[in-house]
C-alpha cells in the first residue's frame, strides 16, 4: 500500500531531503512511484531524479516504455540522466537514448564513462528492428581449452557483470563463436574435462542484421533462454534475452490485431487525429463498398423479408457468429505467417485443416440455431433455412479468413491489414445471399 502522498513528496523535494527519500524509495513499488511522478510538475520531477537513488530510478523506468522513459528523463539534467542510464542494462539504455532528440542524447552520452558511451553508440548504430539493436553485449564467454574447474573459477570473476549467465559461450582468440555450454553441464562435469568437449556445436545463432521478430521466434521455437548474435564473420557481438524476445512477440501480436482492425500502432503513435483518420479511412471505405454489395443482395429479396419479417431477426446473429469465425481463422493464419508455423508452400494443408474445423463448428452451430428458429417460428422449414444459412456463412468465413491473409502475403501486401475488413464483407455477401435465396425457395413453407 502506498505510504507517500504527492504533497508529502513535494515537501521532501522542496527541503532537498535526500536521506528521507533514500529511506522511502524502496518502500514503494515502481508502479506507485510512476503514479506519484505523474502528479508532479517538470521542476519537481527534475529534483526527484536528482535526489532519487539511481537503482530505484532504473526500476521506475522499467515500468515505462522507452519513449515514456525518455520523456521522463528529459526533465532531469544531463548528468542525473547519465547516472541513471549508467545503471541500466545496455540494451535497455540504448532503447531509451534512441528515443531522445539528437542534442539531448549527445549531452547524456558525453556524461557517461568512455567505455559505456562507446557501448551505447555501437548498439545505437544498428538499424531499428534488427537483432543487433535488440541484443545486449553483456554475456559470459570462455576459451575452449580451459578445464571445467578453471572455467568455473573464471566465471566467478566475470559472471556478476553479465546479464545472462545460464549459458556460457565458447570463443576462440578472435571472438569467433565455437559453441555454447550450459552452466548446469559445466558444474556437473569432471574437473579435468576440457570445455571444448562439453560444449554444443554449432550454437544456434543469428546475425546482427536479422529481423528482430525472426530472432525472437527462433529463440521461442528452440526454447532457449538466450540467443547469440554474431557478425558476418561469426564473431559474437551480443545475446538476445528471453524477456526481450517476449516483448517483441507481444508487440508483433498487438500490431497484427490493430492492423486487422484497419489501424497501425506505429502510425497512430506518430500522427495527429486527422492523419490517423486519413490512414484508417481507405480500409473503412473499402469495407463499405463490399458491404453495399451485401446490401444489394438483401435488397433483391425485399419482398421475402416483408412477408417473413422474422427472417430479419436472425440476420445479425448469422453475421456476428460468422464474423467471429472468420476473424479467428484470420488471426491464426496471420500469427502463423509471422511465426513460420503457416507457410505459403503448404497452403493446401492449412486451408484443408481450417475447412474441416469450420465444418464441425458450422454444423454444430447450424443445428442449434436452426432448432431455435424452428421452435420460434413453429415451422420446421424456417429452422432449415436458418441452420443452412449459418452453416454456409460460417464455412465461407472460415475459408475467407484463411485464404485472404495467404493471398495477401503472396501478392506482397500485409496480411494483417487486409484480413479483417475483407473477410467480414465477403462472409456477409455469401451468408446473406444463401440465407435469403433459401428463404425465397421455401417461402411457401415459412408462413
C-alpha positions in Angstrom: 0.0 0.0 0.0 1.3 3.5 -0.9 2.8 5.2 2.1 3.8 8.5 0.5 1.4 11.2 -0.8 2.2 13.7 -3.6 2.0 16.6 -1.1 4.5 14.9 1.3 6.8 14.1 -1.7 6.7 17.8 -2.7 7.7 18.8 0.8 10.7 16.4 0.7 11.7 17.7 -2.7 11.5 21.3 -1.5 13.6 20.6 1.5 16.1 18.5 -0.6 15.8 15.7 2.0 17.9 13.1 0.2 18.2 10.9 3.2 14.5 10.6 3.7 13.9 10.0 0.0 16.6 7.3 0.1 14.8 5.7 3.1 11.4 5.8 1.5 12.4 4.8 -2.1 12.4 1.0 -1.5 9.1 1.1 0.4 7.1 1.9 -2.7 6.7 -0.3 -5.8 7.9 1.2 -9.0 4.4 1.5 -10.3 3.4 3.5 -7.3 6.4 5.9 -8.0 5.1 6.2 -11.5 1.7 7.3 -10.2 3.3 9.9 -7.9 5.6 11.2 -10.7 2.5 11.9 -12.9 1.3 14.3 -10.2 4.5 16.4 -10.2 5.5 19.3 -12.5 8.6 19.3 -14.6 10.8 21.0 -12.0 9.7 18.6 -9.3 10.4 15.6 -11.5 13.9 17.0 -12.2 14.5 17.4 -8.5 13.3 13.9 -7.8 15.6 12.4 -10.4 18.5 14.2 -8.9 17.7 13.0 -5.3 16.3 9.6 -6.0 18.7 6.6 -5.7 19.7 5.6 -9.2 18.8 1.9 -8.7 15.3 2.9 -7.8 15.0 5.2 -10.8 16.0 2.3 -13.0 13.2 0.2 -11.6 10.7 3.0 -12.2 11.9 3.4 -15.8 11.4 -0.4 -16.3 7.7 0.2 -15.7 7.6 2.5 -18.8 8.1 2.1 -22.5 11.3 3.6 -23.9 9.6 6.7 -25.3 7.9 7.5 -21.9 11.2 6.8 -20.1 13.0 9.2 -22.4 10.3 11.9 -21.8 10.7 11.4 -18.0 14.5 11.6 -18.1 14.3 14.7 -20.3 13.1 16.6 -17.2 16.4 15.9 -15.4 19.8 17.3 -16.0 22.2 15.5 -18.5 24.4 14.5 -15.5 21.5 13.0 -13.5 20.1 11.3 -16.6 23.5 9.8 -17.4 23.9 8.5 -13.8 20.6 6.6 -14.2 21.4 5.4 -17.7 24.7 4.0 -16.4 22.7 1.8 -14.0 20.5 0.3 -16.8 21.3 -2.8 -18.9 23.0 -1.7 -22.1 20.2 -2.8 -24.4 17.5 -1.1 -22.3 19.7 2.1 -22.0 20.2 2.2 -25.8 16.4 1.9 -26.3 15.8 4.9 -24.1 18.6 7.0 -25.5 17.3 6.2 -29.0 14.0 8.0 -28.1 15.8 11.2 -27.1 16.4 14.0 -29.6 19.9 14.2 -31.0 21.2 17.0 -28.9 19.9 15.6 -25.6 21.3 12.1 -26.5 24.7 13.6 -27.3 24.7 15.5 -23.9 23.8 12.4 -22.0 26.4 10.2 -23.8 29.1 12.8 -23.1 28.4 12.5 -19.3 28.9 8.7 -19.4 32.2 7.0 -18.9 34.0 6.5 -22.2 33.6 2.7 -22.4 29.9 2.8 -21.5 29.2 5.6 -24.0 31.1 3.6 -26.7 28.9 0.5 -26.0 25.7 2.5 -26.3 26.9 4.1 -29.6 27.6 0.7 -31.0 24.2 -0.5 -30.1 22.5 2.7 -31.4 24.3 2.2 -34.8 22.3 -1.0 -35.5 19.1 -0.4 -37.5 15.9 -0.4 -35.5 14.1 -3.7 -35.7 17.2 -5.8 -36.1 18.8 -8.4 -33.8 21.8 -6.1 -33.3 19.5 -3.3 -31.9 17.8 -5.8 -29.6 20.8 -7.6 -28.2 22.8 -6.9 -25.0 26.6 -7.0 -25.2 26.8 -8.4 -21.7 27.4 -12.2 -21.9 29.8 -14.8 -20.4 32.5 -16.3 -22.7 35.4 -18.6 -22.1 38.1 -20.3 -24.1 37.7 -23.9 -25.4 40.9 -25.3 -23.9 40.1 -24.4 -20.3 39.4 -27.2 -17.9 36.0 -27.3 -16.3 37.4 -26.3 -12.9 39.3 -23.4 -14.5 36.2 -22.3 -16.3 34.2 -22.3 -13.1 36.8 -20.2 -11.4 36.9 -17.8 -14.3 33.1 -17.5 -14.2 33.1 -16.5 -10.6 35.2 -13.4 -11.5 33.2 -12.3 -14.6 29.6 -13.6 -14.2 28.5 -10.7 -11.9 28.7 -8.2 -14.8 26.8 -10.3 -17.3 23.0 -10.1 -17.9 22.8 -13.8 -19.0 24.6 -16.5 -17.0 22.5 -19.5 -17.9 24.7 -20.1 -21.0 28.5 -19.8 -21.4 29.7 -19.1 -24.9 32.9 -20.6 -26.1 35.0 -18.3 -28.3 38.4 -18.6 -30.0 41.0 -15.9 -29.6 39.4 -13.9 -32.4 36.0 -14.0 -30.7 34.5 -16.4 -33.2 31.6 -18.4 -31.8 32.6 -22.1 -31.5 29.7 -23.4 -29.3 27.6 -22.9 -26.2 27.8 -24.6 -22.8 25.0 -24.7 -20.2 26.1 -23.7 -16.7 24.5 -26.9 -15.4 26.6 -29.1 -17.6 29.7 -27.2 -16.6 29.1 -27.6 -12.9 28.4 -31.4 -13.3 31.4 -32.0 -15.5 34.6 -33.7 -14.3 37.1 -31.0 -13.1 39.7 -32.0 -15.7 37.3 -32.1 -18.7 38.1 -29.5 -21.3 35.4 -27.0 -22.3 35.6 -27.9 -26.0 34.4 -31.5 -25.1 31.5 -30.2 -23.1 30.1 -27.5 -25.4 27.3 -27.9 -28.0 28.4 -27.1 -31.5 27.4 -25.4 -33.7 25.5 -23.0 -31.4 22.1 -21.7 -32.7 22.7 -18.0 -33.6 21.5 -15.1 -35.7 23.4 -12.3 -37.4 23.2 -8.6 -36.3 21.1 -7.7 -39.4 18.5 -10.5 -38.8 15.0 -9.1 -38.2 14.2 -8.9 -34.5 10.9 -10.9 -34.9 12.7 -13.7 -36.8 15.3 -13.9 -33.9 12.6 -13.8 -31.3 10.6 -16.6 -33.0 13.8 -18.7 -33.2 14.5 -18.2 -29.5 11.0 -19.2 -28.6 10.8 -22.2 -31.0 14.1 -23.6 -29.8 13.0 -23.0 -26.2 16.2 -21.0 -25.4 16.8 -18.6 -22.6 19.2 -16.5 -24.7 20.2 -16.4 -28.4 23.7 -15.4 -29.5 24.1 -12.7 -32.2 27.1 -12.8 -34.4 28.5 -10.5 -37.2 29.2 -11.6 -40.8 32.5 -13.3 -39.7 30.8 -15.3 -36.9 32.3 -13.1 -34.1 30.0 -12.9 -31.1 28.6 -9.4 -30.6 25.9 -10.0 -28.0 22.9 -12.1 -26.9 19.1 -11.6 -27.1 17.5 -12.4 -23.8 14.2 -14.3 -23.4 12.4 -11.3 -21.9 13.4 -9.0 -24.8 12.2 -11.6 -27.3 8.9 -11.9 -25.4 8.3 -8.2 -25.7 9.0 -8.3 -29.4 6.5 -11.1 -29.9 3.9 -9.3 -27.8 4.4 -6.1 -29.7 4.1 -8.0 -33.0 0.9 -9.7 -31.9 -0.6 -6.3 -30.8 0.4 -4.7 -34.1 -1.2 -7.6 -36.1 -4.5 -7.3 -34.3 -4.5 -3.5 -34.7 -3.9 -3.9 -38.4 -6.7 -6.4 -38.7 -8.9 -3.6 -37.4 -7.6 -1.3 -40.1 -5.1 0.5 -38.0 -1.3 0.6 -37.4 0.2 1.0 -34.0 3.3 2.9 -35.0 1.4 5.2 -37.3 -1.2 6.0 -34.7 1.6 6.9 -32.2 3.3 9.3 -34.6 0.3 11.1 -36.2 -2.4 13.5 -35.1 -6.1 12.7 -35.2 -6.6 14.0 -38.8 -3.7 12.0 -40.1 -4.9 8.9 -38.3 -8.4 9.3 -39.7 -6.9 9.6 -43.2 -4.8 6.4 -42.6 -7.8 4.4 -41.5 -10.4 5.8 -43.9 -9.4 3.8 -47.0 -10.0 0.5 -45.3 -13.3 1.6 -44.0 -14.3 2.8 -47.5 -13.3 -0.5 -49.0 -15.3 -2.4 -46.4 -18.2 -0.1 -47.1 -18.2 -0.8 -50.8 -18.2 -4.6 -50.2 -20.9 -4.3 -47.5 -23.0 -2.3 -50.0 -22.9 -5.3 -52.3 -24.2 -7.3 -49.3 -26.9 -4.6 -49.1 -27.8 -5.1 -52.7 -28.1 -8.8 -52.1 -30.6 -8.1 -49.3 -32.5 -5.6 -51.4 -33.1 -8.2 -54.1 -35.1 -10.2 -51.5 -37.1 -7.3 -50.0 -40.4 -8.9 -50.8 -39.4 -12.1 -49.0 -38.3 -10.1 -45.9 -41.5 -8.1 -45.9 -43.6 -11.3 -46.0 -41.5 -13.2 -43.5 -40.3 -10.5 -41.2 -38.9 -13.0 -38.6 -36.0 -13.6 -41.1 -34.6 -10.2 -40.2 -34.3 -11.1 -36.6 -31.8 -13.8 -37.4 -29.6 -11.9 -39.8 -27.5 -10.1 -37.1 -26.9 -13.5 -35.4 -25.7 -15.1 -38.6 -23.4 -12.1 -39.4 -21.9 -11.9 -35.9 -21.2 -15.7 -35.5 -19.7 -15.9 -39.0 -17.7 -12.8 -38.4 -16.1 -14.3 -35.3 -15.3 -17.5 -37.1 -13.6 -15.5 -39.9 -11.6 -13.3 -37.6 -10.4 -16.3 -35.5 -9.2 -18.0 -38.7 -7.6 -14.9 -39.9 -5.8 -14.3 -36.6 -4.5 -17.8 -36.6 -3.1 -17.5 -40.1 -1.7 -14.1 -39.7 0.1 -15.1 -36.5 1.2 -18.4 -38.2 2.7 -16.5 -41.1 4.6 -14.3 -38.6 6.0 -17.2 -36.6 6.6 -19.6 -39.6 4.0 -22.1 -38.5 2.0 -21.3 -41.6 3.7 -21.3 -44.9 2.5 -20.4 -48.4 4.2 -23.5 -49.8 1.9 -25.7 -47.8 -1.3 -23.6 -48.3 -3.5 -26.6 -49.3 -2.9 -28.3 -46.0 -3.7 -25.2 -44.0 -6.9 -24.4 -45.9 -8.0 -28.1 -45.7 -7.4 -28.2 -41.9 -9.3 -24.9 -41.3 -12.2 -26.0 -43.5 -12.5 -29.3 -41.6 -12.5 -27.4 -38.3 -15.1 -24.9 -39.6 -17.4 -27.6 -40.9 -17.5 -29.2 -37.5 -18.3 -25.8 -35.8 -20.7 -24.8 -38.6 -22.8 -28.0 -38.4 -23.0 -27.7 -34.6 -24.0 -24.1 -34.6 -26.3 -24.5 -37.6 -28.2 -27.3 -35.8 -28.6 -25.2 -32.6 -29.7 -22.0 -34.4 -31.9 -24.0 -36.8 -33.7 -25.6 -33.9 -34.2 -22.3 -32.2 -35.6 -20.9 -35.5 -38.0 -23.8 -35.9 -39.3 -23.5 -32.4 -39.6 -19.8 -32.5 -41.4 -19.7 -35.9 -43.2 -23.0 -35.3 -42.2 -24.0 -38.8 -39.6 -26.7 -39.5 -38.6 -25.2 -42.9 -37.8 -21.9 -41.3 -35.3 -23.7 -39.0 -33.9 -25.4 -42.1 -33.3 -22.1 -43.8 -31.7 -20.5 -40.7 -29.5 -23.5 -39.9 -28.3 -23.9 -43.6 -27.6 -20.2 -43.9 -25.5 -20.1 -40.8 -23.6 -23.2 -41.9 -22.9 -21.8 -45.3 -21.9 -18.4 -43.9 -19.5 -19.9 -41.3 -17.8 -22.1 -43.9 -17.4 -19.0 -46.1 -16.0 -17.0 -43.3 -13.5 -19.8 -42.3 -12.4 -20.1 -45.9 -12.0 -16.4 -46.4 -10.3 -15.9 -43.1 -7.7 -18.5 -44.1 -7.4 -17.7 -47.8 -7.3 -13.8 -47.8 -4.2 -13.5 -45.5 -2.3 -16.1 -47.5 -3.3 -14.5 -50.8 -2.3 -11.1 -49.5 1.1 -12.4 -48.5 1.6 -14.0 -51.9 0.7 -10.6 -53.6 3.1 -8.7 -51.3 0.5 -7.0 -49.1 0.5 -7.1 -45.3 -1.9 -9.9 -44.4 -2.8 -8.4 -41.0 -4.0 -5.2 -42.8 -6.3 -6.9 -45.3 -7.7 -9.9 -43.3 -10.3 -8.3 -41.1 -12.2 -5.9 -43.4 -12.4 -8.1 -46.5 -13.1 -11.3 -44.7 -16.1 -9.8 -42.9 -17.5 -8.3 -46.1 -17.2 -11.5 -48.1 -18.9 -13.6 -45.5 -21.8 -11.2 -45.3 -22.3 -11.3 -49.0 -22.2 -15.1 -49.2 -24.0 -15.6 -45.9 -26.9 -13.3 -46.6 -27.1 -14.5 -50.2 -27.5 -18.1 -49.2 -29.9 -17.2 -46.4 -32.3 -15.2 -48.5 -32.0 -17.5 -51.5 -33.1 -20.5 -49.5 -35.8 -18.4 -47.9 -37.2 -17.4 -51.3 -37.2 -21.1 -52.4 -39.0 -22.2 -49.3 -41.2 -19.2 -48.9 -44.4 -21.1 -49.2 -43.4 -23.2 -46.2 -42.3 -20.4 -43.9 -45.7 -18.7 -43.3 
